[in-house]
Amino acid sequence: MDLIPAPSRAVRRPDEDFPLGAATTLTAPPALADAERWLRATLSAATGLPLGPGRPGTGVELVLDDALAAEAYRITVRPGHALLAAGGPAGALWAAQTLRQLLGPDAYRRSPLRREGWVLPGADIEDAPRFGWRGALLDVARHFLPKADVLRFVDLLAAHKLNVLHLHLTDDQGWRVEIKRYPRLTAHGAWRERSMVGYRSGQRRDDRPHGGYYTQDDLREIVAYAAARGVTVVPEIDLPGHAQAAVAAYPELGNTDVVDTAALGVWTDWGVSHHVLNASEETLRFFEGVLEEVLELFPSEFVHLGGDECPKEQWKDSAAAQARIRELGLANEDELQSHVIRHFDRWLAERGRRLIGWDEILEGGLAPGAAVSSWRGFGGGIAAAKAGHDVVMCPEQHVYFDHRQADGPDEPIPVGFVRTLEDVYRFEPVPEQLDEVAARRVIGTQANLWSEFMDSARDIDYRAFPRLVAFAEVAWSELPAEPAARDFAGFEQRLSTHLRALDALGVEYRPADGPLPWQRRPGVAGRPIEGPPPVR
């Protein structure tokens, strides 16, 4: 049983196999309706078997077990009966994903290649995740990803028992969420004239207009689709930096006394724009209005507000910003940024939500409920955990999957650090500097896919897979804390089977021996890439 992520316990019972057939049934209590619905739809499509309702004790049966944690499950396969016991709806969905794996790679297809010979191997499996937050960031601001591709990505997360989709919706290069009270955010802010071909290469652009956005109904659909598969969508609205698209749409949000924001367009460069929000009360009210609509769309406990990489040059030159600093009794521009973050920290807390932001938000102090995404290495996460804040570990040196997977000349995007499949498998999210109490503040880990150089689902497949498979095992399984002690060879053996499932799903992952011809440099669109790695 080449299961990925590796379960806590799995025992193969070769004399206890359960052949499936036209009479095999599927039953579940109402509380597990999502898992039942998903499992019937998925397996019926792949096998051609109807899997109609049956009676307890026969066929495939989902049940609740209050002795199990919410995401934990237990599978017992015997002749004529496969019992999937779960501590809650999430655990039932993960049990259903494991059951699909037990049937082999053909169970990942959308239409049957055969209608006979489907066998569940006799087995006893017990499983539960290590971390509650097992996430992946998808940057749809730099390059817009159509809704259908986002839904497909959700399916791929769920197939690997990853349960958080961090959706990076706004940045200097585009605004992707419809806000009804501020229609210019998408009418103007969702579109840029062209994109950079390389990085910080002012002479080389593709001259193709780029843009797009999700309507509110699109986002409701994405959120509901993800929830039915055990995935929570966490939105990110970046502020006060990474905000040029918003300023281009509504010039009054910018620092109008130092720059003609009325002439500003959505940024066509990569990197970090100097056009940041002003910190006036009117701008705070504007983004309260934005967030009111965001909260209605996204029921997630956490809302990500960025809070990183905010250049201070315009604030230093702005008489209005300096007056605001004096009015608030602040020491400098750094404290002005912290004031903005603290304001929305309180605002979200008053509405029963929690702020999460990149580790720069620590610099001004946080409310007790705020959490930190540690991206600049482990330092921010260590400081946050020791200060009593929850932490999601996503250090760029380890889990930025837009970074290249090898150093060869054929790699399509020579960006950032080289991080191989084995490097990812040996990533340990909990730093040894944390004591037992602080270590419990590491609520999870996340891989990030920044899209400056990913303009299609095919690009995302290549960067994410199979590294995301290794990451999923790191996030889910109880691996040895010492990275060198991990059985990478055993993982590779299981991965060889799992790659056939990715093939069935149509995932265009990077092969172990290097990119396929279409994946090679200069890239899918034939665009040469050059220059140093981008920042966050």
Legacy VTK file of the C-alpha trace (Angstrom):
# vtk DataFile Version 3.0
C-alpha trace
ASCII
DATASET POLYDATA
POINTS 536 float
0.000 0.000 0.000
1.971 2.963 -1.298
0.009 5.615 0.565
0.907 9.319 0.494
0.898 11.048 2.924
2.144 8.127 5.026
-0.525 7.124 7.575
0.172 6.736 11.274
-0.363 2.980 11.041
-1.137 0.708 8.097
-1.307 -3.094 8.138
-1.943 -5.028 4.937
-4.160 -8.111 5.303
-3.731 -9.926 1.976
-6.323 -12.610 2.707
-9.033 -10.060 3.510
-9.503 -8.250 0.157
-12.881 -6.781 -0.742
-13.791 -7.063 -4.463
-16.179 -4.308 -5.562
-19.021 -4.871 -7.976
-22.332 -3.539 -9.230
-24.024 -4.523 -5.964
-21.501 -2.733 -3.715
-23.172 -0.035 -1.645
-22.096 3.180 0.054
-23.757 4.448 3.239
-23.130 7.322 5.645
-24.976 9.351 8.301
-26.229 12.831 7.368
-23.324 14.448 9.247
-20.912 12.929 6.730
-22.906 13.844 3.627
-20.022 15.756 2.010
-17.693 12.765 2.214
-20.407 10.402 1.005
-21.297 12.660 -1.914
-17.674 13.153 -2.945
-16.776 9.486 -2.633
-19.781 8.274 -4.613
-19.289 10.836 -7.379
-15.553 10.247 -7.637
-15.496 6.457 -7.466
-18.595 5.988 -9.593
-17.035 8.125 -12.329
-13.756 6.182 -12.206
-15.145 2.661 -11.805
-18.532 2.810 -13.478
-20.066 1.267 -10.329
-23.267 2.888 -9.033
-22.413 2.581 -5.313
-26.031 3.005 -4.299
-27.204 3.298 -0.693
-27.131 0.173 1.466
-27.471 -0.965 5.047
-24.989 -0.701 7.927
-22.384 -3.412 8.162
-22.101 -3.967 4.416
-20.423 -2.356 1.438
-18.474 0.851 1.980
-19.670 2.477 5.196
-18.801 5.847 6.709
-19.440 6.297 10.443
-18.687 8.833 13.152
-16.503 7.852 16.111
-16.438 10.363 18.939
-13.243 8.802 20.296
-11.326 10.146 17.300
-10.111 13.705 16.776
-11.948 15.760 14.156
-9.466 15.071 11.326
-8.558 11.542 12.400
-9.898 8.406 10.785
-9.674 4.636 10.844
-10.214 2.282 7.905
-10.931 -1.420 8.229
-11.253 -3.398 4.995
-12.599 -6.944 5.145
-14.410 -9.101 2.559
-17.772 -7.450 1.814
-17.232 -4.495 4.131
-15.011 -1.400 4.234
-15.597 0.607 7.419
-14.392 4.218 7.444
-14.668 5.673 10.954
-13.925 9.380 11.427
-13.921 11.872 14.240
-15.765 14.445 12.149
-16.622 15.515 8.610
-12.995 16.445 7.831
-11.710 13.074 8.980
-14.317 11.349 6.810
-13.114 13.280 3.752
-9.503 12.256 4.408
-10.605 8.651 4.881
-12.400 8.851 1.536
-9.230 10.163 -0.133
-7.259 7.242 1.312
-9.882 4.770 0.094
-9.442 6.124 -3.426
-5.684 5.622 -3.126
-6.242 2.000 -2.077
-7.992 1.349 -5.384
-4.940 2.419 -7.368
-4.114 5.091 -9.975
-7.049 4.284 -12.267
-9.380 5.433 -9.485
-8.187 8.993 -10.229
-9.711 9.024 -13.709
-13.016 10.655 -14.598
-14.295 7.789 -16.688
-13.826 4.030 -16.258
-11.127 2.203 -18.172
-12.673 -1.042 -16.930
-15.793 -2.054 -15.052
-14.464 -5.185 -13.374
-11.502 -6.104 -11.251
-11.828 -3.318 -8.670
-10.503 -4.598 -5.350
-10.005 -2.859 -2.025
-6.989 -4.469 -0.360
-7.650 -5.912 3.077
-6.134 -3.496 5.556
-6.231 -1.791 8.929
-5.305 1.900 8.738
-5.206 4.493 11.493
-4.337 8.085 10.696
-4.383 11.672 11.938
-2.549 14.831 10.851
0.451 16.351 12.594
-0.601 19.956 11.881
-3.990 21.619 11.723
-2.872 24.121 9.043
-1.552 22.340 5.957
-1.594 24.975 3.300
-0.594 26.205 -0.120
-0.568 29.824 -1.281
-1.763 30.501 -4.796
-0.850 33.938 -6.132
-3.603 34.954 -8.552
-2.692 38.655 -8.383
0.497 38.631 -10.457
-1.045 36.292 -13.022
-4.779 35.692 -12.957
-5.829 32.045 -12.856
-9.283 31.232 -14.283
-11.843 29.879 -11.843
-11.850 26.380 -13.347
-8.107 26.097 -12.709
-8.540 27.261 -9.112
-11.161 24.551 -8.563
-8.787 21.995 -10.064
-6.049 23.166 -7.695
-8.449 22.700 -4.772
-8.979 19.102 -5.880
-5.225 18.557 -5.969
-4.815 19.989 -2.461
-7.575 17.777 -1.098
-6.117 14.699 -2.808
-2.981 15.254 -0.714
-4.848 16.060 2.514
-3.821 19.720 2.406
-6.584 21.752 3.991
-5.840 25.476 3.453
-5.841 27.420 0.194
-4.269 30.822 0.865
-5.576 32.920 -2.028
-3.382 35.971 -2.699
-6.001 38.210 -4.283
-4.446 41.683 -4.480
-1.059 43.176 -5.232
0.643 45.958 -7.171
0.051 44.075 -10.430
-3.653 43.325 -10.092
-6.804 43.299 -7.953
-8.790 40.064 -8.343
-11.819 40.237 -6.006
-15.030 42.058 -6.923
-15.968 44.690 -4.338
-19.404 46.013 -5.192
-19.136 49.338 -3.408
-15.811 50.068 -5.157
-16.272 48.839 -8.746
-13.124 50.502 -10.108
-11.002 48.052 -8.109
-11.801 45.474 -10.758
-12.914 47.678 -13.677
-9.498 49.358 -13.618
-7.343 47.621 -11.009
-7.747 44.111 -12.432
-5.976 44.921 -15.714
-2.432 45.900 -16.648
-1.109 46.900 -20.044
1.682 44.313 -20.218
3.985 42.173 -18.114
7.723 41.952 -17.619
9.457 39.151 -19.465
12.356 38.906 -17.037
12.943 40.337 -13.623
13.776 44.027 -13.258
14.419 44.183 -16.965
13.000 47.482 -18.075
13.530 46.838 -21.780
11.827 43.476 -22.139
8.054 43.167 -21.947
5.560 40.933 -23.686
3.149 43.746 -24.666
0.142 41.561 -23.917
-2.570 43.129 -21.726
-3.223 40.871 -18.764
-6.015 40.722 -16.240
-9.140 39.192 -14.847
-10.986 38.927 -11.560
-13.403 36.736 -9.646
-16.962 37.877 -9.180
-18.395 37.499 -5.732
-20.407 34.519 -6.919
-17.227 32.988 -8.339
-15.621 33.259 -4.933
-18.655 31.882 -3.149
-18.471 28.913 -5.501
-14.750 28.409 -4.855
-15.245 28.612 -1.092
-18.177 26.169 -1.115
-16.408 23.770 -3.478
-13.328 23.790 -1.268
-15.312 23.357 1.956
-17.058 20.285 0.546
-13.562 18.799 0.114
-12.185 19.758 3.519
-10.275 22.836 2.312
-10.600 26.289 3.898
-9.961 29.299 1.647
-8.080 32.091 3.433
-8.190 35.388 1.488
-5.300 37.836 1.379
-5.882 41.554 0.868
-2.454 43.205 0.910
-1.986 46.504 2.770
-0.544 49.106 3.258
2.117 48.068 0.724
1.692 45.958 -2.422
-1.233 48.274 -3.173
-0.531 50.034 -6.487
-3.471 48.381 -8.253
-5.821 49.798 -5.614
-4.241 53.258 -5.837
-4.454 53.161 -9.627
-8.186 52.481 -9.330
-8.830 55.043 -6.574
-6.050 57.677 -6.651
-7.180 59.249 -3.374
-5.857 56.156 -1.561
-2.299 57.141 -2.453
0.047 59.834 -1.275
-1.318 62.542 -3.523
0.873 65.340 -2.161
4.058 63.675 -3.437
2.932 61.910 -6.614
0.281 62.376 -9.277
-1.662 59.217 -8.461
-4.366 60.169 -10.980
-1.897 59.288 -13.737
-0.914 55.988 -12.114
-1.652 52.658 -13.788
-1.609 49.107 -12.534
2.058 48.201 -12.170
3.710 46.337 -15.022
6.940 45.518 -13.148
7.750 42.743 -10.695
9.204 43.430 -7.285
7.834 45.971 -4.779
6.186 49.199 -5.880
6.840 52.416 -3.982
3.206 53.431 -4.414
1.691 52.558 -1.045
-1.533 53.517 0.672
-1.736 56.682 2.684
-2.729 56.103 6.302
-5.614 58.575 6.565
-8.861 57.812 8.342
-10.589 57.908 4.958
-8.312 55.155 3.625
-8.912 53.042 6.719
-12.674 53.433 6.179
-12.245 52.455 2.526
-10.569 49.202 3.427
-13.041 48.512 6.188
-15.618 48.601 3.402
-13.512 46.214 1.335
-13.149 43.832 4.238
-16.843 43.908 5.093
-17.509 42.348 1.688
-14.532 39.999 1.992
-15.820 38.671 5.324
-19.184 37.957 3.746
-17.503 35.921 1.013
-14.965 34.052 3.129
-16.117 32.476 6.413
-12.568 31.468 7.386
-11.386 32.200 10.904
-8.261 33.890 9.538
-8.000 36.798 7.100
-4.541 37.531 5.715
-3.657 41.211 5.396
-0.141 40.981 4.051
1.553 43.730 6.050
4.932 43.162 4.413
7.374 45.017 2.188
5.938 48.509 2.613
8.422 51.094 1.269
8.439 54.273 3.351
9.853 56.776 0.845
6.508 58.374 -0.015
5.521 58.658 3.644
8.849 60.340 4.422
8.232 62.894 1.658
4.531 63.389 2.355
3.488 66.323 4.539
0.158 64.582 5.118
1.858 61.376 6.296
4.158 63.337 8.605
1.190 65.200 10.042
-0.550 61.866 10.579
2.490 60.542 12.453
2.420 63.575 14.758
-1.358 63.374 15.189
-1.126 59.737 16.328
1.903 60.348 18.546
4.043 57.920 16.573
7.816 57.927 16.387
8.338 57.310 12.670
7.086 55.752 9.436
7.632 52.205 10.730
5.189 52.892 13.532
2.728 54.315 11.016
2.722 50.989 9.207
2.182 49.231 12.530
-0.713 51.575 13.284
-2.482 50.462 10.099
-1.965 46.777 10.909
-3.048 47.165 14.539
-6.172 49.002 13.409
-7.309 46.095 11.256
-6.149 43.584 13.851
-8.670 45.130 16.269
-11.304 45.555 13.549
-11.188 41.876 12.622
-11.148 40.746 16.248
-14.304 42.767 16.933
-16.002 40.702 14.211
-14.856 37.348 15.492
-12.047 36.911 12.966
-8.293 36.693 13.338
-5.634 38.595 11.455
-2.715 36.719 9.985
0.098 38.488 8.183
3.676 38.129 6.993
6.273 38.261 9.732
6.883 42.022 9.326
3.652 42.601 11.266
5.496 41.622 14.452
7.461 44.845 14.353
4.648 46.972 15.760
3.140 44.570 18.264
0.040 42.457 17.784
-3.187 41.630 19.548
-3.102 38.228 21.280
-5.250 36.536 18.640
-3.193 37.569 15.609
-1.020 35.001 13.819
2.140 35.199 11.740
3.189 33.670 8.419
6.947 33.266 8.816
8.452 33.766 5.348
11.848 35.416 5.917
13.322 32.217 7.289
12.391 30.905 10.729
13.291 34.004 12.751
9.918 35.707 12.622
8.126 32.499 13.490
10.425 31.818 16.422
9.891 35.323 17.798
6.128 35.102 17.296
5.819 31.689 18.935
7.876 32.790 21.938
5.613 35.855 22.238
2.521 33.632 22.335
1.313 34.040 18.742
0.255 31.219 16.461
2.611 30.652 13.556
2.414 29.168 10.072
5.903 28.266 8.897
6.548 29.018 5.215
10.228 30.054 4.962
11.230 31.098 1.471
14.473 29.139 1.683
12.513 25.875 1.912
8.955 26.048 0.583
8.745 28.724 -2.108
7.815 26.488 -5.019
8.203 29.187 -7.649
11.923 28.712 -6.950
13.718 26.344 -9.244
14.029 22.600 -8.662
17.491 22.139 -10.210
20.392 24.200 -11.494
20.439 22.842 -15.023
20.226 25.092 -18.084
16.936 23.493 -19.123
15.011 24.688 -16.076
12.375 27.129 -17.365
12.516 29.656 -14.537
15.906 30.146 -12.879
14.466 31.962 -9.875
15.564 31.940 -6.255
16.972 29.026 -4.307
17.412 25.544 -5.729
15.129 23.301 -3.702
14.886 19.710 -4.798
12.244 17.142 -3.980
14.545 15.712 -1.317
15.146 19.176 0.167
11.397 19.605 0.600
10.994 16.157 2.143
13.646 17.011 4.721
12.066 20.375 5.637
11.178 20.510 9.345
8.586 23.202 10.208
9.224 23.332 13.971
12.596 24.930 14.790
14.670 23.267 17.476
15.041 26.654 19.217
11.441 26.412 20.476
10.634 24.755 23.772
7.634 22.468 24.107
5.187 25.265 24.936
6.323 27.582 22.129
6.453 24.687 19.646
2.722 24.174 20.104
2.269 27.667 18.656
3.393 26.348 15.270
-0.105 25.510 14.057
1.060 24.444 10.644
3.061 24.982 7.535
2.478 26.208 4.013
4.082 26.066 0.573
3.900 29.256 -1.492
3.498 29.606 -5.247
4.203 33.179 -6.360
3.159 33.694 -9.956
5.454 36.316 -11.507
6.692 33.564 -13.817
3.685 31.260 -13.775
1.006 32.378 -16.205
-0.920 29.108 -16.607
-2.044 25.996 -14.780
0.642 24.077 -16.681
3.315 26.317 -15.166
1.842 25.808 -11.700
1.810 22.030 -12.160
5.501 22.062 -13.053
6.571 24.197 -10.079
4.298 22.553 -7.531
4.590 18.870 -8.363
5.941 16.542 -7.224
7.367 18.822 -4.509
3.881 19.482 -3.145
3.511 15.722 -2.639
6.615 15.679 -0.440
5.405 18.789 1.372
2.025 17.167 2.048
3.749 14.295 3.837
5.814 16.756 5.891
2.633 18.598 6.895
0.538 15.494 7.617
2.736 12.632 8.776
4.722 12.151 11.964
8.160 12.056 10.359
11.407 11.995 12.339
12.158 15.485 13.609
15.756 15.093 12.469
15.598 15.636 8.687
18.546 13.333 7.987
16.672 10.446 9.626
13.780 10.586 7.171
13.365 7.706 4.737
13.531 9.582 1.466
14.241 6.387 -0.475
11.036 4.886 0.885
9.143 8.025 -0.052
10.530 7.868 -3.590
9.342 4.268 -3.887
5.821 5.244 -2.867
5.976 8.305 -5.094
6.642 6.140 -8.141
3.158 4.686 -7.699
1.635 8.043 -6.849
2.979 9.650 -10.014
0.700 7.333 -11.960
-2.210 8.869 -10.054
-0.962 12.352 -10.982
-0.775 11.170 -14.596
-4.399 10.052 -14.371
-5.327 13.465 -12.960
-3.518 15.203 -15.825
-0.902 16.878 -13.618
2.088 17.964 -15.703
4.710 17.595 -12.976
8.450 17.872 -13.356
9.928 14.443 -14.139
12.793 13.248 -11.951
15.226 13.395 -14.856
14.392 16.960 -15.803
11.829 18.985 -17.711
10.032 17.668 -20.751
10.667 19.529 -24.043
7.753 21.919 -23.625
8.728 22.623 -19.999
12.259 23.677 -20.790
13.713 27.146 -20.777
12.779 29.696 -22.050
9.363 28.589 -20.842
5.899 27.694 -21.976
5.263 31.013 -23.719
8.724 31.158 -25.253
9.705 34.070 -23.053
13.348 34.251 -21.900
13.783 34.777 -18.182
16.704 36.605 -16.660
17.890 38.349 -13.554
17.998 37.782 -9.792
15.201 36.140 -7.803
12.208 38.284 -6.911
11.356 39.277 -3.369
8.265 37.999 -1.608
LINES 1 537
536 0 1 2 3 4 5 6 7 8 9 10 11 12 13 14 15 16 17 18 19 20 21 22 23 24 25 26 27 28 29 30 31 32 33 34 35 36 37 38 39 40 41 42 43 44 45 46 47 48 49 50 51 52 53 54 55 56 57 58 59 60 61 62 63 64 65 66 67 68 69 70 71 72 73 74 75 76 77 78 79 80 81 82 83 84 85 86 87 88 89 90 91 92 93 94 95 96 97 98 99 100 101 102 103 104 105 106 107 108 109 110 111 112 113 114 115 116 117 118 119 120 121 122 123 124 125 126 127 128 129 130 131 132 133 134 135 136 137 138 139 140 141 142 143 144 145 146 147 148 149 150 151 152 153 154 155 156 157 158 159 160 161 162 163 164 165 166 167 168 169 170 171 172 173 174 175 176 177 178 179 180 181 182 183 184 185 186 187 188 189 190 191 192 193 194 195 196 197 198 199 200 201 202 203 204 205 206 207 208 209 210 211 212 213 214 215 216 217 218 219 220 221 222 223 224 225 226 227 228 229 230 231 232 233 234 235 236 237 238 239 240 241 242 243 244 245 246 247 248 249 250 251 252 253 254 255 256 257 258 259 260 261 262 263 264 265 266 267 268 269 270 271 272 273 274 275 276 277 278 279 280 281 282 283 284 285 286 287 288 289 290 291 292 293 294 295 296 297 298 299 300 301 302 303 304 305 306 307 308 309 310 311 312 313 314 315 316 317 318 319 320 321 322 323 324 325 326 327 328 329 330 331 332 333 334 335 336 337 338 339 340 341 342 343 344 345 346 347 348 349 350 351 352 353 354 355 356 357 358 359 360 361 362 363 364 365 366 367 368 369 370 371 372 373 374 375 376 377 378 379 380 381 382 383 384 385 386 387 388 389 390 391 392 393 394 395 396 397 398 399 400 401 402 403 404 405 406 407 408 409 410 411 412 413 414 415 416 417 418 419 420 421 422 423 424 425 426 427 428 429 430 431 432 433 434 435 436 437 438 439 440 441 442 443 444 445 446 447 448 449 450 451 452 453 454 455 456 457 458 459 460 461 462 463 464 465 466 467 468 469 470 471 472 473 474 475 476 477 478 479 480 481 482 483 484 485 486 487 488 489 490 491 492 493 494 495 496 497 498 499 500 501 502 503 504 505 506 507 508 509 510 511 512 513 514 515 516 517 518 519 520 521 522 523 524 525 526 527 528 529 530 531 532 533 534 535
